[in-house]
Amino acid sequence: MHSPVSQVIQHAPFGVARISEDMRFVAVNPRLGALLRPVTKD
């Protein structure tokens, strides 16, 4: 079960990320994932 804070971040309307000490993404919410998704050419 996730904490209430994790649930709020998961459903946040803005991009949120957890970053490790070596500056790598540890977790991102779906909104930030959508913003960071590479653009594909059709």
Backbone as JSON Lines, residues from 0, in Angstrom:
{"i":0,"aa":"M","n":[0.84,-1.18,0.0],"ca":[0.0,0.0,0.0],"c":[0.88,1.25,0.0]}
{"i":1,"aa":"H","n":[0.52,2.23,-0.82],"ca":[1.29,3.46,-0.93],"c":[0.84,4.47,0.12]}
{"i":2,"aa":"S","n":[1.77,5.33,0.52],"ca":[1.45,6.37,1.49],"c":[0.54,7.4,0.84]}
{"i":3,"aa":"P","n":[-0.19,8.18,1.65],"ca":[-1.05,9.23,1.09],"c":[-0.29,10.24,0.24]}
{"i":4,"aa":"V","n":[0.95,10.55,0.61],"ca":[1.74,11.49,-0.18],"c":[2.05,10.9,-1.54]}
{"i":5,"aa":"S","n":[2.39,9.63,-1.6],"ca":[2.66,8.96,-2.87],"c":[1.43,8.98,-3.76]}
{"i":6,"aa":"Q","n":[0.26,8.8,-3.18],"ca":[-0.97,8.81,-3.96],"c":[-1.25,10.21,-4.5]}
{"i":7,"aa":"V","n":[-1.0,11.24,-3.73],"ca":[-1.2,12.61,-4.19],"c":[-0.26,12.91,-5.34]}
{"i":8,"aa":"I","n":[1.01,12.54,-5.21],"ca":[1.98,12.79,-6.28],"c":[1.61,12.01,-7.53]}
{"i":9,"aa":"Q","n":[1.15,10.79,-7.37],"ca":[0.78,9.96,-8.52],"c":[-0.32,10.61,-9.35]}
{"i":10,"aa":"H","n":[-1.24,11.31,-8.7],"ca":[-2.38,11.91,-9.39],"c":[-2.26,13.42,-9.56]}
{"i":11,"aa":"A","n":[-1.08,13.96,-9.32],"ca":[-0.87,15.4,-9.44],"c":[-1.02,15.83,-10.9]}
{"i":12,"aa":"P","n":[-1.61,17.01,-11.13],"ca":[-1.78,17.49,-12.51],"c":[-0.5,18.09,-13.09]}
{"i":13,"aa":"F","n":[0.58,18.06,-12.36],"ca":[1.85,18.6,-12.82],"c":[2.93,17.53,-12.68]}
{"i":14,"aa":"G","n":[4.05,17.73,-13.33],"ca":[5.13,16.76,-13.3],"c":[5.9,16.77,-11.99]}
{"i":15,"aa":"V","n":[6.07,15.58,-11.41],"ca":[6.82,15.44,-10.16],"c":[7.79,14.27,-10.32]}
{"i":16,"aa":"A","n":[9.02,14.45,-9.82],"ca":[10.01,13.38,-9.91],"c":[10.77,13.25,-8.6]}
{"i":17,"aa":"R","n":[11.2,12.04,-8.32],"ca":[12.17,11.81,-7.24],"c":[13.5,11.6,-7.91]}
{"i":18,"aa":"I","n":[14.53,12.26,-7.39],"ca":[15.87,12.22,-7.97],"c":[16.83,11.62,-6.95]}
{"i":19,"aa":"S","n":[17.71,10.73,-7.42],"ca":[18.7,10.11,-6.53],"c":[19.85,11.08,-6.27]}
{"i":20,"aa":"E","n":[20.72,10.69,-5.36],"ca":[21.87,11.53,-5.03],"c":[22.8,11.76,-6.22]}
{"i":21,"aa":"D","n":[22.82,10.8,-7.15],"ca":[23.67,10.97,-8.33],"c":[22.89,11.6,-9.5]}
{"i":22,"aa":"M","n":[21.78,12.27,-9.18],"ca":[20.97,13.05,-10.11],"c":[20.3,12.22,-11.21]}
{"i":23,"aa":"R","n":[19.9,11.0,-10.87],"ca":[19.14,10.17,-11.81],"c":[17.69,10.11,-11.34]}
{"i":24,"aa":"F","n":[16.78,9.97,-12.3],"ca":[15.37,9.82,-11.95],"c":[15.17,8.51,-11.22]}
{"i":25,"aa":"V","n":[14.51,8.55,-10.08],"ca":[14.18,7.35,-9.33],"c":[12.73,6.99,-9.62]}
{"i":26,"aa":"A","n":[11.86,7.99,-9.68],"ca":[10.44,7.78,-9.97],"c":[9.86,9.06,-10.53]}
{"i":27,"aa":"V","n":[8.93,8.92,-11.45],"ca":[8.21,10.07,-11.99],"c":[6.72,9.74,-12.01]}
{"i":28,"aa":"N","n":[5.9,10.78,-11.89],"ca":[4.47,10.54,-12.0],"c":[4.08,10.54,-13.48]}
{"i":29,"aa":"P","n":[2.88,10.07,-13.83],"ca":[2.5,9.96,-15.24],"c":[2.57,11.28,-16.01]}
{"i":30,"aa":"R","n":[2.25,12.39,-15.37],"ca":[2.28,13.68,-16.08],"c":[3.7,14.02,-16.52]}
{"i":31,"aa":"L","n":[4.68,13.86,-15.65],"ca":[6.06,14.15,-16.02],"c":[6.53,13.16,-17.08]}
{"i":32,"aa":"G","n":[6.12,11.91,-16.94],"ca":[6.47,10.91,-17.95],"c":[5.96,11.32,-19.32]}
{"i":33,"aa":"A","n":[4.75,11.86,-19.39],"ca":[4.19,12.31,-20.66],"c":[4.98,13.5,-21.2]}
{"i":34,"aa":"L","n":[5.42,14.39,-20.32],"ca":[6.18,15.54,-20.76],"c":[7.57,15.15,-21.27]}
{"i":35,"aa":"L","n":[8.15,14.1,-20.7],"ca":[9.5,13.68,-21.08],"c":[9.53,12.65,-22.21]}
{"i":36,"aa":"R","n":[8.37,12.17,-22.61],"ca":[8.31,11.15,-23.66],"c":[8.9,11.71,-24.95]}
{"i":37,"aa":"P","n":[9.73,10.93,-25.61],"ca":[10.32,11.42,-26.87],"c":[9.25,11.59,-27.95]}
{"i":38,"aa":"V","n":[9.43,12.58,-28.77],"ca":[8.51,12.83,-29.88],"c":[8.83,11.85,-31.0]}
{"i":39,"aa":"T","n":[7.81,11.2,-31.51],"ca":[8.01,10.26,-32.62],"c":[7.46,10.87,-33.89]}
{"i":40,"aa":"K","n":[8.1,10.56,-34.99],"ca":[7.62,11.03,-36.29],"c":[6.73,9.97,-36.89]}
{"i":41,"aa":"D","n":[5.6,10.39,-37.42],"ca":[4.66,9.44,-38.05],"c":[5.03,9.17,-39.47]}
